[in-house]
């Protein structure tokens, strides 16, 4: 059936399928680690520290990965990412006594490198498959790729909690490693060989962006994802397990439902934003301002001792819808502003900032929650979103195309 499709569509489906499979294991692994080590008695800050290398090496990978993608081709960086994720999962199959903090951090470091190589490669490839005068099509493809990725990450959260309950930690990791190994072998055979190789090989000194627009987008992304992860990554699942007494599958299922819904909204964002007769830059400012209010509303509800479970469900739902639209607009803007030749350099630099934001959010999530509680995490989230919105307001106009229709 793939043979009947155009080469661009065929590559898009292959890249998306590759990205989907990776994302499923990535979401499941995160939930496995959070719940398993919290069950073993680790504090919120100690659980956050397990992801320190995951996020730190994501920063490094996006910076160097964009340069490697421009020199080697995006298919190679994508396949390297898949292979490293299989290796990271394999590292967690050692006897339980070997699963020390440093060993798990090392495995998470490999997983962080793998995840960001895979994501940078997938999103850079989309830029190469759509002509520059078809910005509406580009926005839709980026939204579908990103939204479906987040939906599957949510499925991964649920899968991680379920597999931990049914198979235990090592059984769950083994099942995911075998599945991803099959995907990796298929990707090595079918993915196009030359995608993303720059005509002029970029020099190492070109890693940092010289574009004002890319720098602004990177700063906005750094703050936006720091705002999400400061309460969502560690603080929220630990709060649900410790304060509400939820089981593993309940925590995983609830967070999975949120991320799945978030992914659906993100995938459908073009249908919402395309109706507005303003530029995507201005829309990003409006949607960012709305997002900054949502964590304040949830913080106020918890402060006033409103029903906790209902408040979190409603607050998280509102935050998810608004965050999904913001993330979709930001993801489109970086691909639209990136250079066609050596696109992975700009996209890699941008997602380096994304990973740095997650690193900041992850560390703050454990520290602030342990020291001051969930309400404090929400207040910091609102401040970071507001700063992100102020940054995106300084983005220059892009010529010649502004329409997302």
C-alpha positions as CSV (number, residue, x, y, z in Angstrom):
1,X,0.0,0.0,0.0
2,X,2.9,2.4,0.7
3,X,4.2,1.9,-2.8
4,X,1.0,3.6,-4.2
5,X,1.6,6.8,-2.3
6,X,3.8,9.8,-3.3
7,X,7.4,9.7,-2.0
8,X,6.8,12.6,0.3
9,X,3.7,11.0,1.9
10,X,5.4,7.7,2.2
11,X,8.4,9.2,4.0
12,X,6.0,11.2,6.2
13,X,4.2,8.1,7.2
14,X,7.5,6.2,7.9
15,X,8.9,9.1,10.0
16,X,5.6,9.4,11.9
17,X,5.3,5.7,12.6
18,X,8.9,5.6,13.8
19,X,8.3,8.6,16.1
20,X,5.1,7.0,17.4
21,X,6.8,3.8,18.4
22,X,9.6,5.6,20.1
23,X,7.2,7.9,22.0
24,X,5.1,5.0,23.3
25,X,8.1,3.5,25.0
26,X,9.4,6.9,26.2
27,X,6.1,7.7,28.0
28,X,5.8,4.3,29.5
29,X,9.4,4.3,30.7
30,X,8.9,7.7,32.4
31,X,5.9,6.5,34.3
32,X,7.6,3.2,35.2
33,X,10.5,5.0,36.7
34,X,8.4,7.6,38.6
35,X,6.0,5.1,40.1
36,X,8.5,2.2,40.7
37,X,11.1,4.4,42.6
38,X,8.4,6.3,44.5
39,X,7.1,2.9,45.6
40,X,10.7,2.0,46.8
41,X,10.6,5.0,49.1
42,X,12.4,7.7,47.1
43,X,11.4,11.3,47.9
44,X,10.0,13.6,45.2
45,X,13.3,15.4,44.8
46,X,15.2,12.0,44.6
47,X,12.8,10.9,41.8
48,X,13.3,14.2,40.0
49,X,17.1,13.6,40.2
50,X,16.7,10.3,38.3
51,X,15.7,12.4,35.3
52,X,18.5,15.0,35.7
53,X,20.8,13.3,33.1
54,X,17.8,12.5,30.9
55,X,17.0,16.2,30.6
56,X,20.6,17.5,30.6
57,X,21.7,15.2,27.8
58,X,18.6,16.2,25.9
59,X,20.0,19.8,25.9
60,X,23.4,18.6,24.6
61,X,21.8,16.2,22.1
62,X,19.6,18.9,20.5
63,X,22.6,21.2,20.1
64,X,24.9,18.6,18.5
65,X,22.2,16.5,17.0
66,X,21.2,19.3,14.6
67,X,24.7,19.6,13.4
68,X,25.0,15.8,13.0
69,X,21.7,15.7,11.1
70,X,22.9,18.4,8.7
71,X,26.1,16.5,8.0
72,X,25.0,12.8,8.1
73,X,21.3,13.0,7.2
74,X,18.2,12.8,9.3
75,X,17.6,9.1,8.7
76,X,20.8,8.3,10.4
77,X,20.2,10.4,13.5
78,X,16.7,9.0,13.8
79,X,17.9,5.4,13.7
80,X,20.7,6.2,16.1
81,X,18.1,7.4,18.5
82,X,16.1,4.2,18.2
83,X,19.1,2.1,18.8
84,X,20.1,4.0,21.9
85,X,16.6,3.7,23.3
86,X,16.8,-0.1,23.0
87,X,20.2,0.0,24.7
88,X,18.8,2.2,27.5
89,X,15.9,-0.2,28.1
90,X,18.4,-3.1,28.2
91,X,20.4,-1.3,30.9
92,X,17.3,-1.5,33.2
93,X,17.1,-5.3,32.8
94,X,20.0,-5.9,35.2
95,X,19.3,-7.6,38.6
96,X,17.3,-5.3,40.9
97,X,20.3,-4.9,43.3
98,X,22.2,-3.2,40.4
99,X,19.6,-0.5,39.9
100,X,21.4,2.1,41.9
101,X,20.7,5.8,41.5
102,X,23.8,6.3,39.3
103,X,23.0,3.3,37.1
104,X,19.4,4.5,36.5
105,X,20.6,8.0,35.8
106,X,23.0,6.7,33.2
107,X,20.3,4.7,31.5
108,X,18.1,7.8,31.6
109,X,20.9,9.8,30.0
110,X,21.0,7.4,27.1
111,X,17.2,7.6,26.8
112,X,17.4,11.4,26.8
113,X,19.9,11.4,24.0
114,X,17.8,8.9,22.1
115,X,14.5,10.8,22.5
116,X,15.9,14.1,21.3
117,X,17.7,12.6,18.3
118,X,14.5,11.0,17.3
119,X,12.3,14.1,17.8
120,X,14.7,16.5,16.1
121,X,15.0,14.2,13.1
122,X,11.2,13.7,12.8
123,X,10.3,17.4,13.0
124,X,13.2,18.5,10.7
125,X,12.2,16.0,8.1
126,X,8.7,17.4,7.8
127,X,10.1,20.8,6.7
128,X,11.8,19.1,3.8
129,X,8.6,17.4,2.6
130,X,6.4,20.5,2.2
131,X,7.1,23.4,-0.3
132,X,7.7,26.8,1.4
133,X,4.6,28.3,-0.2
134,X,2.3,25.8,1.5
135,X,2.4,27.0,5.1
136,X,-1.1,25.8,5.9
137,X,-0.1,22.2,4.9
138,X,3.1,22.5,6.9
139,X,1.2,23.6,10.0
140,X,-1.2,20.7,9.6
141,X,1.5,18.1,9.2
142,X,3.5,19.5,12.1
143,X,0.3,19.6,14.3
144,X,-0.6,16.0,13.4
145,X,2.9,14.7,14.1
146,X,3.2,16.6,17.4
147,X,-0.4,16.0,18.5
148,X,-0.3,12.3,17.7
149,X,3.0,12.0,19.5
150,X,1.5,13.5,22.7
151,X,-1.5,11.2,22.4
152,X,0.8,8.2,22.2
153,X,2.9,9.5,25.1
154,X,-0.3,9.5,27.1
155,X,-1.0,6.0,26.1
156,X,2.6,5.3,27.2
157,X,1.8,6.7,30.6
158,X,-1.1,4.4,31.0
159,X,0.8,1.5,29.6
160,X,3.7,2.1,32.0
161,X,1.3,2.0,35.0
162,X,-0.5,-1.0,33.7
163,X,2.6,-3.0,32.8
164,X,4.2,-2.2,36.2
165,X,1.1,-3.6,37.9
166,X,0.8,-6.7,35.6
167,X,4.4,-7.6,34.7
168,X,6.5,-5.8,37.3
169,X,9.3,-3.4,36.5
170,X,11.7,-5.7,34.6
171,X,8.9,-7.6,32.7
172,X,7.5,-4.2,31.5
173,X,11.0,-3.0,30.4
174,X,11.7,-6.3,28.5
175,X,8.4,-6.1,26.6
176,X,9.1,-2.5,25.4
177,X,12.7,-3.3,24.4
178,X,11.6,-6.2,22.2
179,X,8.9,-4.1,20.5
180,X,11.2,-1.2,19.8
181,X,13.9,-3.5,18.5
182,X,11.6,-4.7,15.7
183,X,10.7,-1.1,14.8
184,X,14.4,-0.1,14.7
185,X,15.2,-3.0,12.3
186,X,12.4,-1.9,10.0
187,X,13.5,1.7,10.1
188,X,17.0,0.7,9.1
189,X,15.6,-0.9,5.9
190,X,12.9,1.5,4.7
191,X,13.8,5.1,5.8
192,X,15.2,7.3,3.0
193,X,19.0,7.6,3.1
194,X,19.7,11.3,2.2
195,X,17.0,13.3,4.0
196,X,18.3,16.5,5.6
197,X,21.9,16.5,4.4
198,X,22.9,20.1,4.0
199,X,24.3,21.2,0.6
200,X,27.0,23.1,2.4
201,X,28.4,21.1,5.3
202,X,27.9,23.2,8.5
203,X,30.9,24.0,10.6
204,X,31.0,23.2,14.2
205,X,31.0,26.9,15.1
206,X,27.5,27.2,13.4
207,X,25.8,25.3,16.2
208,X,24.5,28.4,17.9
209,X,21.8,30.2,16.0
210,X,22.6,33.7,14.6
211,X,18.9,34.3,13.8
212,X,17.0,36.7,16.1
213,X,13.7,34.9,15.4
214,X,15.1,31.5,16.2
215,X,16.7,32.8,19.5
216,X,13.3,34.4,20.5
217,X,11.5,31.2,19.7
218,X,14.0,29.2,21.7
219,X,13.7,31.4,24.7
220,X,9.9,31.2,24.6
221,X,10.0,27.4,24.3
222,X,12.4,27.1,27.2
223,X,10.0,29.0,29.5
224,X,6.9,27.3,28.1
225,X,8.1,23.8,28.8
226,X,9.6,24.8,32.2
227,X,6.1,26.0,33.1
228,X,4.5,22.7,32.2
229,X,7.1,20.4,33.9
230,X,7.5,22.4,37.1
231,X,4.2,20.8,38.3
232,X,3.4,18.0,35.9
233,X,6.5,15.8,35.8
234,X,7.1,14.9,39.4
235,X,4.9,17.0,41.7
236,X,1.6,15.9,40.3
237,X,2.1,12.1,40.1
238,X,3.7,12.1,43.6
239,X,0.8,14.3,44.9
240,X,-1.8,11.9,43.5
241,X,-0.1,8.9,44.9
242,X,0.8,10.3,48.3
243,X,-2.0,12.7,49.1
244,X,-5.0,11.1,47.3
245,X,-3.8,7.5,47.8
246,X,-4.2,6.5,44.1
247,X,-2.7,3.2,42.9
248,X,-0.1,3.0,40.1
249,X,-2.7,2.3,37.4
250,X,-4.9,5.1,38.5
251,X,-2.1,7.7,38.4
252,X,-0.9,6.4,35.1
253,X,-4.4,6.2,33.7
254,X,-5.3,9.8,34.8
255,X,-2.1,11.3,33.4
256,X,-2.5,9.2,30.3
257,X,-6.0,10.5,29.7
258,X,-4.7,14.1,30.1
259,X,-1.9,13.7,27.6
260,X,-4.1,11.8,25.1
261,X,-6.6,14.6,25.2
262,X,-3.8,17.2,25.0
263,X,-2.5,15.4,21.9
264,X,-6.0,15.4,20.2
265,X,-6.3,19.1,20.9
266,X,-2.8,19.8,19.6
267,X,-3.5,17.8,16.4
268,X,-6.7,19.8,15.8
269,X,-5.2,23.2,16.7
270,X,-5.0,24.3,13.0
271,X,-8.8,24.1,12.7
272,X,-9.1,26.5,15.7
273,X,-6.3,29.0,14.9
274,X,-6.9,29.1,11.1
275,X,-10.2,30.8,11.7
276,X,-8.6,33.9,13.1
277,X,-7.5,36.6,10.6
278,X,-4.3,37.4,12.5
279,X,-0.7,36.1,12.2
280,X,0.4,33.0,14.1
281,X,2.8,35.2,16.0
282,X,0.0,37.3,17.4
283,X,-2.1,34.2,18.1
284,X,0.8,32.8,20.1
285,X,0.7,35.9,22.3
286,X,-3.1,35.7,22.9
287,X,-3.1,32.0,23.7
288,X,0.0,32.4,25.9
289,X,-1.8,35.1,28.0
290,X,-4.8,32.8,28.4
291,X,-2.5,29.9,29.5
292,X,-0.8,32.0,32.1
293,X,-4.1,32.3,34.0
294,X,-5.0,28.6,34.2
295,X,-2.4,27.5,36.8
296,X,-3.4,30.5,38.9
297,X,-7.0,29.3,38.9
298,X,-6.0,25.8,40.0
299,X,-3.7,27.3,42.7
300,X,-6.6,29.4,44.0
301,X,-8.9,26.4,44.1
302,X,-6.4,24.4,46.2
303,X,-5.6,27.3,48.4
304,X,-9.3,27.8,49.2
305,X,-9.7,24.1,50.1
306,X,-12.0,23.2,47.2
307,X,-12.5,19.5,46.5
308,X,-9.0,18.4,45.5
309,X,-9.7,15.6,43.0
310,X,-12.4,17.7,41.1
311,X,-10.2,20.8,41.1
312,X,-7.2,19.0,39.7
313,X,-9.3,17.3,37.0
314,X,-10.8,20.6,35.9
315,X,-7.6,22.7,36.3
316,X,-5.5,20.2,34.5
317,X,-8.0,19.9,31.7
318,X,-8.1,23.7,31.1
319,X,-4.3,23.9,31.3
320,X,-4.0,21.0,28.8
321,X,-6.3,22.6,26.2
322,X,-4.5,25.9,26.3
323,X,-1.1,24.4,26.5
324,X,-1.8,22.2,23.5
325,X,-2.7,25.2,21.3
326,X,0.3,27.1,22.5
327,X,2.7,24.2,21.8
328,X,1.2,23.6,18.4
329,X,1.7,27.2,17.4
330,X,5.3,27.3,18.7
331,X,6.1,24.0,16.9
332,X,4.8,25.4,13.6
333,X,6.6,28.7,14.1
334,X,10.1,27.1,14.5
335,X,9.6,24.9,11.4
336,X,8.3,27.9,9.4
337,X,11.2,30.2,10.4
338,X,13.9,27.6,10.1
339,X,16.2,27.5,7.0
340,X,15.4,24.9,4.4
341,X,19.1,24.1,3.9
342,X,20.4,22.6,7.2
343,X,17.0,22.8,8.8
344,X,18.1,20.5,11.6
345,X,20.6,23.1,12.9
346,X,17.7,25.6,13.6
347,X,15.3,22.9,14.8
348,X,18.0,21.3,16.9
349,X,19.0,24.6,18.6
350,X,15.3,25.2,19.3
351,X,14.7,21.8,20.9
352,X,17.9,22.3,22.9
353,X,16.0,25.1,24.6
354,X,13.0,22.9,24.9
355,X,15.1,20.3,26.7
356,X,16.7,22.9,28.9
357,X,13.2,24.1,29.9
358,X,12.2,20.5,30.8
359,X,15.4,20.2,32.8
360,X,14.6,23.3,34.8
361,X,11.0,22.2,35.3
362,X,11.9,18.7,36.4
363,X,14.4,19.9,39.0
364,X,12.1,22.6,40.3
365,X,9.2,20.2,40.3
366,X,10.9,17.9,42.8
367,X,12.5,20.7,44.9
368,X,9.6,23.1,45.1
369,X,7.0,20.4,45.7
370,X,9.0,18.8,48.5
371,X,9.8,22.2,50.1
372,X,6.6,24.2,49.5
373,X,3.9,22.0,48.0
374,X,1.9,21.8,44.8
375,X,0.4,25.4,45.0
376,X,3.9,26.9,44.9
377,X,4.7,24.8,41.8
378,X,1.5,26.2,40.1
379,X,2.5,29.8,40.9
380,X,5.9,29.4,39.4
381,X,4.3,27.8,36.3
382,X,2.1,30.9,35.8
383,X,5.1,33.2,36.0
384,X,7.1,31.1,33.5
385,X,4.2,31.1,31.0
386,X,3.9,34.9,31.3
387,X,7.6,35.3,30.6
388,X,7.3,33.0,27.6
389,X,4.4,35.1,26.2
390,X,6.4,38.3,26.6
391,X,9.3,36.7,24.7
392,X,7.1,35.5,21.8
393,X,5.6,39.0,21.5
394,X,9.1,40.2,20.2
395,X,9.1,37.8,17.3
396,X,9.6,39.5,13.9
397,X,7.1,39.0,11.1
398,X,7.9,36.3,8.6
399,X,7.7,37.1,4.9
400,X,6.2,36.4,2.5
401,X,3.6,34.0,3.9
402,X,1.6,34.5,7.1
403,X,-1.6,32.5,6.5
404,X,-2.2,29.2,8.1
405,X,-5.1,28.3,5.9
